Amino acid sequence: MMEFPLSDWETRRLAALYNLEILDTKEETDFDNIVALAVQLSDWPIASIGFIDRYRTWIKSAIGLESNAVPTHQAYKEAILKTPHPVVIHDAAIDPCSTDHPFVLGEPKVRAVAIFPLTNNEGYTLGHLTVADTKPGALTEKQYKAMEMLTQQILSLLNLRLSIIKMRQMETQSKKIIDQISPVFNNAIDAVIVSSDAGRILQWNTRAEELFGWTAEEAMGKAIHELLIPEENYPLFWEHFRALLANEKDSTGSRYDMTVKRKDGTLRTIDMGVSSAYIDGERLFIGFARDITESRQISRELALQKSFYENILNKIPTDIAVFDADHRYLFVNPFAIANPELREYIIGKDDFEYAAYRNRDNSLAIQRRAKFLKAKITGKSIAWEDQGMNADGELITHLRNFYPIHDEYGRLSLVIGYGVDITDRKEMEEKQNVLVERLSFQNTQLFDFCNIVTHNLRGPLNNMSMLIEMIRNSNDWDEQQEMVAKLQPLIESLSLTFNQLVETIQIKQDLEIKSERVNLEVCLKKTMEGLEMEVKKAMARIVIDCAQAPELNFPPKYIDSIFHNLISNALKYRSSNRRLVIRITTQQVGSSIFLSVEDNGLGIDLKKYREQVFKIGKVFHNHSNAKGLGLYMTKTQVEMMGGSIQVESEVDKGSKFTIEFINQEDFADSAV
């Protein structure tokens, strides 16, 4: 095979493809489901998801194709890569881009093809979703739009896959660096400290634990100067560290005598040799330390503790507090309480006294006392999340921890607590959950959509096809006109059914729909005007009583749809043995408003159909206009806004639907 140099664009495109790590992977249910949906929605027997490598198109999932990879067809590849839009070929056997494609010349002898490119956020086409038929043809506009929806779902899967890969690569890289430097210090006889070029501790061997008193877990990630260097020696430390940073060429290192501070507050003089090294492009500093002083006891423990608190903990950008064994504050840093007067007040007091002083609810104090006691009793660190308002009135979420510290006799001496603001992380998690929920729901909706399309649209389409064939075969003008006239009701029925199907799918995608003040009698009047002919035809008596709750807070288009579906159902399924009576009432109960729509029609056998009443595509009486969508749509709209719907029914006596609209208390107060 002749090698052609790759363009910069093609090089970057292939890099983006390889970053997905999807080529030559095993089957995945998500991709298989999308291909299955593509076949059902397009009504074509062949569908695939393929990714365009340099010399081949690798097929991730397919129906109707035997091969999982085909050599790259150059003209075909260029036609796909050069346009960001879908490519539709009505007859591949005569199209110059595809006449010699192996799937056209050989099995499955493709004729009609629709190719939807998978283009990432950087504009690189990585592959395509393809549907095909073995006879010439084209997709309808609705089928075309359905394929575009599936294409977006594939791109969402690919973006999620890339995010997971990047996180895994970061974890692997960090572990690799640690593994590479571990042999250097694990068996060293001196204390070994490995730090980043920002002065953060990355490794800390056993001898370092013995020398400085901090465990590796306690030291990892800390700044060297904050952990080990007395504050008065900060200037000298930074002078040495800046010299190391500036000397990039000399890796042999330097030696220093310096005074350091142990965990217990005692001072040591050490001989420190420092060398630099590059590992995977990251500059690290490796220090070998040896104690060159005699051990000295420090008698002023409280003074050293105070110095530790004020000079180190105050500089850490997170909430930090230290408590005695009775949960009284010994220290609070400015990130926990910014006001210096309040910081001074809280020393020696507990959360209950502070809450009373600030005229605040003591629920947080109760929660923190329970966590403190758990840490005190178990001797283990305790983590939890709590929420509160900041100075601007915004709700903030913190991840908090209590770490119990014991003396040499195992008695609790103090507890260190800290809190990290995780508001942004929680918001991101909520957005991710919404995205996952939306993708899952879209999958379910597409399956339901496919089933209803098969059930409700195939019949009218077949009838239309038969009429068109009869028109073509007839030479009688009057007969042709008669058959043309029969097409109109079929087309109208088809359009109505499809629009209802689309509306059911769009309900749960409309996550930001707004509620407004709705006057129920005004809405009912509009609904009755739309159903005026049906009401007259049925000679129905409609009784409306909304006096107890004339208004509610709800999306107007949803309440219009709910009224239309429930009243039109009552009209549609009325009994021929008695005059139809429809009663519509509202009632306020606590913070909820209840709406009831009751009729004396045919009723539903709930013993037989209770679990199917609100399911999509389910009908319980023979009626030419029955689609099985109205009750499903009504339940979906009510539940999207947090409400619920119940049904009571008895065969040949009628039905009663009751809807609960929740969280109406504030609205009800303002309406009085």
N, C-alpha and C positions, 0 to 999 in steps of 0.2 A: 504494500500500500504506500502510495506516494505521500510524504509528509509535507504539509503546508504550514508555514509559520502562522501562529495565532495572532490575531489583532489584540490590541490592549483591551478592547471591549469584550472579546470572547474569552480572554484570559481571566478577566474579572468575573464574567458570568459563570465560568466553570468553577472558579474559586467559591463563589456564592453557593453553587450546587453542592460541591464537595463538603462545604461547611455543614450542610444538613445531615451528612452521614446517612443518607437514605438509599444509595445505590446498593444493589445486591443484598438487601435486607429481607427478613422474613415477612410473611403476610401479616397485615394489621387490620383488625376489625373495622376501625374507623374508615379506612380507605375502601375496604371491601363493601361497606354499607353505602358509601357514596356512589360507587360504581353500580351497585344494584339499583339505587334510586335513579341514576341516570338512565338505565335501561327502561325502567318503568315509566318515568316521566316523558322520555322522548318517544316511547313506543317503537324504538329501533332495537334490534337484537344484539348489537355489539357496543361495548363501552370499555374505556380503559383510562387509567391515569399513568402517563409516561413521563420520564425525565430524560432530557436530551444531553447525553454525554458527548465527548469529542467524536467518537467513531460509531456510536450506537445510540439507539433510543431504548432505555431500560424501562420495562413496564412493571410498575409497582403492583397494580391490581387490574384485572380485566375479566370481562365476560364475553364469550364468543371468539376469543383468540387463544391459540394453543401456545404460542411462543411468548417468553418473558423478556425477550430482547431482540431487536432487529438492527442490522447495519444502518448507519445514518444515510438517509436519502437526501443528497445535497440540495436539490431544488426544493424538496419538501421542507427541509430544515430552514432554508433561507426564507421561504414564504412565511413560516411561523415566526421566526426570530425577528424579522424586519418589521412586523406590524404588531402593535400592542392590542389589536382588536381581534375578535374571533374570526376564523376563516371558515366559510361555508362553501363546499364543493357539491353541486347538485348531481354531477355525474363524473366520478373520478376516472372513468375509462376514456373520457375525451378531454379532460382537463390537462394542459401541458405540464403542470407541476406534479402530477400524480400518475400519469398513464403507465409508467414503468415501476411504480412502487410495488414491493413484493406482496403486500396485502391486496393489491388490485389485480396483479398478474396471477397470483396464486390464491390459496385459501386464506381468508374466507371469501375472496372475490368481492371486495368492497366496491360499492358504487357511490352512494350518497355519504358524505362525511361532513361533520361539524366539529371544528377544533377550537377549543377555548383555552387561550394561553394562561399559564400560571406565572404571573409577573410579580416579582417581589417589590418591596418598598423602594429599592434603589433603581427600579426600572429594568431589571434583568429577567428575561424569560427563561425559567428553569425547566419547564416542561409544559404539559397540556392535559386537559380533560377532553377526551374524544368520544363522540358517539357516531355510529355508522350503521348503514343499512346495505343489504346486498342487492338493492334495486335503486334506481335514481329517485331522488326526492328532496324534500326540504323540511326543516322544522317549522312549526307554527310560531307565531310571535310569543304565545304563552309558554311553549316548550323552550324557546330560545331564552326567555327570561328565567325559567326554572334552571336551565344549565348554568346561567351566569350566577345564580344563587349558590349552586353547588360548587362552582369555581371559587367563590369567596370563602366557602366553608373549608375547602382544601387549603387555601392560603392561611386561614386561621390556624389550622392544624400544623402547618409548616412553621409559622411564627412561634407557636408554643413549643414545637420540637427544638427550634434554634435556641430559645431561651434556656431550655433544660440542658442542652449540650454546652452552652457557654458556662452555666453554673458548674457543671461537672468538670469542665476543663480547668476552671479556676481552682476547684478543690484539688484536682490532680496535680496542678502546677505547684500549689503550696506544699503538698505532701512530698513532691519530688525534691523541692529545695531542702526540706527538712531531712529527707532520707540521705541526700548527698553530703550534708555536713555532719550528720550524726556520728559517723566513725571518727571524726576529728576529736570530739570531746568526750565521748561516752567512757573511754578508758583513761582519760587524762588524770594525772596525779594532782594537777593544779585546778583551781576554779576556772571554768571556761564560760565566757559570756559571748553570745553572738547577737549582734544588733543590726538593724537596718541603718541606712544612711540618714534616717530621721531620728536616730537615737532610741528607737523602740526595741525592747528585748524580744528576740526570736527564739533563743535557746538558752538553757541554764542547766548545767550538769549537777551531778550529785555533790561534788566538792563545793560548788557554789552555794548549794543549799546549806551545807555545813558551815561555810565561812560567813555567809551573810544572814542566815536564819530564815530566809524566805523560800518557800517551796517553789518548784518550777511552775506549778499552776498559778501561784500568787504573783510570780514575777513576769510571766509571759505577757507581752503586750504593754507593759509599763514603760515609762520613760526612765532611762538610766539615772538621770540627774535627780528626778523626783524620788526614786526608790532608794538610791545609795549615797548621793552627795549631800553633805550638809549645806544649808543655804548660803552660808558665808563663803563657801568655796565654788558657788555657781560660776562667777566670772572666770576663774581659772579653768574650770572644767570646759566651759564654752570656748575659751581660747585654744585649748588643746584639740577640742573636737573640730573646730573650724579649720585648724591646721591640717588635720587628717583629711577632711573633705577636700581641701584645696590641693593636696598632694596625691593626684590620681595616678601618676606614673610609678611612684615608689610603693611597692607592695610589701617591702620587708618590715615596715612598721616602725613604731617608736616605743620607748619605755618611759614610764612615769612612776614617781612615788606620790601617792595621794591618800588623803584621809577619807574614809567611807563610813557610812552609818549602817549598823546592823538593824534587823527587824526589832530587836529588843531595845534599841536606842543607844547601845554602846558604840563607841567609835573605834575604828581600826585603821592602822596605816598599812597599806598594801603596796606591793610592787606589781605594776600592771604593764604587760607588753601587748601592744595592739597592732594587728596587721589587717590589711584590706584584701578582699577577694571578690571576683565577679563569678556569680553562679547563675547561669541562664539569663545573662544580661542584667542581673540585679546586683548592685554593689553592697557587700556586707562587710561588717567589721567584727573581727574575732579577737577577743581579749583573754589573755591568760593571767590570772591574778594569784598572788601568793601573800599570805599574811606575814608581815615582817615586824609585828608589834606583839607585846605581851598583852594578854587579856586584862582589861580593866573594867571594873564594875561602875556602873553609873547609878548614883544615889537619888538623882532628882527625876524620878520616872514621870511624875505628873507634869513637870515643866517640859520634859521632852515630848510627852504626849500632846501637850498644848501646842508646842512648836510644830509637831507633825500635822496636827489638825489645821492650824492657821496657815502654814507655809506650803503645804502640799494639797490637802483636801480642798482648800478654798479655790485652788486653781483648776481642779478637775471640772469640766463643763457638764456636770450632772448633779442631781439632788443627792446629797450625802448628809447623813445624820448619825450620831453615836449616842447610844442609850446605856444607862446603867442596868443592873440586874432587875430593877423594879420598873423598867420602861420609862424612866425619866431622862430627859434630854441632857446630854453632856456637851454636845457640839452640834451645830447646824451650819452648813456652808451657804454662801450667798445664792447659789443656784436653787437651793431648797426654799429659803426665805430671803428675798432681796432686801427688805426693809431692815436696816441695822437695829432699830429700836425693837422690832418684833423678835429678831434673832436674840437679842439680849434678854427679852422678857421670857422666852420659852425655856432658857436654861434652868434645869432643876424642876421643870413641870412636865406633865404628860399631855397627850393629845386631847383628853377630855377638858382639861383646864384651858388649853389653847382654843378649843372650839367655843367654849363658853365666853372667853375673853373677846373672840372675834364675832360673837353672836351667830355662830354657824350650827347647822345640824350636826349631831354627834355620830351619825351613821358611819362615817369614815373612821372615827376614833374607835368605834366598836369593832369594825373590821380589822384595823391595825392591831388592836389589843389581842384579838384572837390569833392573828398570825404571829405576833411576838411570843405569846404563850406557847404556841406550837413549836417555834424555834427553840425556846428555852427548855421545854420538856424533852424534845427529841434530840437536842444538841446538833441538829442539822440545819442547813440553810433552807429558807422558805422563799418561794417566788410566787407572785400573783400580779394581777392587773387591777388598777383602779382608775376612776375617772373623776375629774373635777374641773371647775371653771378657772381660766387664767384671768389676768388683770383686765383683758379686753372682753371678757364674757364668753370666750370660746371654750367648747368642751375639749379637754385634753386627756389623752390616755397615757398612763405611765406603766411600765414594767418595773415592779419593785421587788427588792430582796432584803431579807434579814439574815446576817451572818453572825452566829454566836461565837464569842471568843472566850476561851477558858484559861485559867491560870495553871501553874505547874501542878496543882493539886486536883485539877479537874473541875474546879468551881467556876461558874459563869462570872466573868469579870465585866464584860461589856458586850453589846450587840451593835454591829455596824449595819446600817441600812442605807440603801441607795436606790434611786429611781431614775429610769431613762425614759425620755419622751418618745413613745412609739406611735404617736398619732398618725404620722404620714404612712408608717408601715401598715397600720390597721386599715387606713383608707385604701391602700393598694391591695391588701388582701380582700377587702370587700368588693373592689372593682374586679379582681380576678374571679371571685366567686360568682359575681353577676355575669361575667363573660362565660364562665363554664356552664352556668345554669342556662344562659341564653343559647349556647351552642347545643346543649343537650335537648332543650325544648325544641329548637329548630329541627333537629333530627327527628324527634317524635312527630312534630307537625308535618314534616315532609312525608313521613310514612303514612300518616292519616290522610294527607292530601292525595297521595297516590292511590290509596284504597278507595276514597270517595270518587276520584276521577274515573277509576276503573268501573265503579258501581253506577254512578249517576250520569256520567257523560258518554260512556260507550254506547248506550242505547240510542240517545238522540243522534249521535254521530253516525251510527250504523243506518238509522232511518234516513238521515240526510243523504248518505252515500247511495242508498237504494233509490231514493227519489231522483237524485241527479242522474243515476244510470238509466232510470226509466225515461227521464226527459230526453236524454241523448238518443235513446232507442225509438222514441215516438216521433212520428211524422205528422201527427194531428195537432194543429196549433191550439185548439181549445183544450185538448187533453194536457198539452204542455203547460198552459196557463193554470189549469186546475192544480197540477202537481207543484208548480212554482208557488202557488198560494199556500199550499200545505207546508212549504219550507219555513214561512214566517213564524208561526208559533213554535216550531222546533228551535229556530235560531234564538228567539226571545227566551225560551226556557233554558237553553244552553248558556246564554249570557247571564241570566239571573243566577243560575246555579254556580257558575264560575266566580261571579262577583262575591257571592256569599262565602264561597270557599276561601277566596283571597282575604276577605274581611276577618274570618276566623283565625287565619295565620297572623294577620297584622296586629291583633289585639294584644298579645303578650310581647310583641316587639316594641309597642308604644309604652316604654317604661317611664316616660316623663309627662304623661298626660295629666292635665291640670283639672282639679275640681273647682266648681263654681256654685253660686247660689242658684238653685233650680226651683221654680214654681211648678208644682206637680200638676195643677189643674191646667196651666198653660201648655205644658207638655202633652197632657192627655187630649186637650182640644186639638193640637196639631196632629196627633196620632189618629184621632177620630175623623178628622178631615181627610186624611190619606186613605182611611178605610171606609169612607162614607157609602160607597156602592155596595160593599160586602155587608155592612150593617143593615142597609135597607133590604137587600136581598134576603138576609136571614131573618128580617123583622125582629131583630134582637132588642131586648130591653137592657140598658146599661145604667147601673146605679153607681154613682161616685160619691164617696165621703172622705175627703182629705182634711177635715176640719181640725183633727187632733194634731196633725203634722203636715201643714200645707207646703212646707219647703224642706229641702235637704241640701247637703253639700256633696256634689257628685259631678262627674264629667257629663255635660249635657248630651253629647252624642251617644253615650252609653245608656242614659235613661230613656232617650228616644227609642233606641234599639230594643231595650227591654220591654217597654210598653208595646211596641209594634209586634214583637215576637209572641208575647203572652196573649194579647188580645186577638191577633190574627189566628193563633192556634185555637182559641176558644170558638171563633167564627168557623174555622175550617172543620173542626171535629165536633160540631153540634149534633144533637139528636133530632131525628125527623119526627119523633113522637111528642115533642113538646116545644113550646116557645123558648128560645134561648134567653137566659138571664145571666148577665155578667156583673159581678159586684167587685168594686175596686175601693179598698179602704187603706188608711194609714193609721199608725199608732206610735206614740213616743213612749219608750220604756227605758228609763235610765239614760245612758249615753247612746242608745241605739234607736233607730227609726225602723219600724216594720211596715212593709208594703205587702198587701194581699190582693191577689187576683183570683176570683172564684167563679166557676161556671157550673151549669147543670147539663153538660154535654155528655159525650160518649164515655168519658172516664178512661182510666188506664188500670190494667190488672197488675197491681204492685206486687202481689205474691209471685208473679211470674217475671215481671220486668223491672223491679225496683232498682237493681244494679245497673240497668241499661238506660234509664230515663234520660240522663244528661250526657250520654256518650254520643260521639259524632257519628252521623249516618244511621241512627236508630229511629225507626218509625214503628207505630203500634196500631195504625189503622190504614185501610186502603184509601188513598186519596191521590189524585193525579198530580197535585203540586207538593206532595210530601217529599222532603229532602233529608230530614233528620239533622238539620243544622241549627234551627232556632233555639232550642233549649240548651244545646251545647254552647252556643255563642253567649246566651244569657248567663249561664253559670260561669263561663270564663270571665266575662266583664265584671260580674259581681265579686268573684274571688280575687281578681286583679287589684281591686280596691279594698281587700281585706274583709269583705262581707261573706254571707252564706245564703243559700237558697234551699228550701225544703218543699216537698210535695206531699199532699194528701189526696188520695183518689180512690174511687170505687166505680167498678164497671156499671155503665148505664145510669149513674147518679151524678157524675161530674168530677171536677178536679179543683184543687185549691193550691196555688203556689204562693209561698210566703218568703219574702226576701228581707234579710236583716242588713241594714246599712249602719256600720259601726262608727265610733268616734264622732258623734254628732252633738256632743254636749255643749261645746263652745259655740257652735253655730246656732243651736237651739236657744241658748241664752241671748244671743244677739238678735234673734228674730222676735223675741217676746216684747 
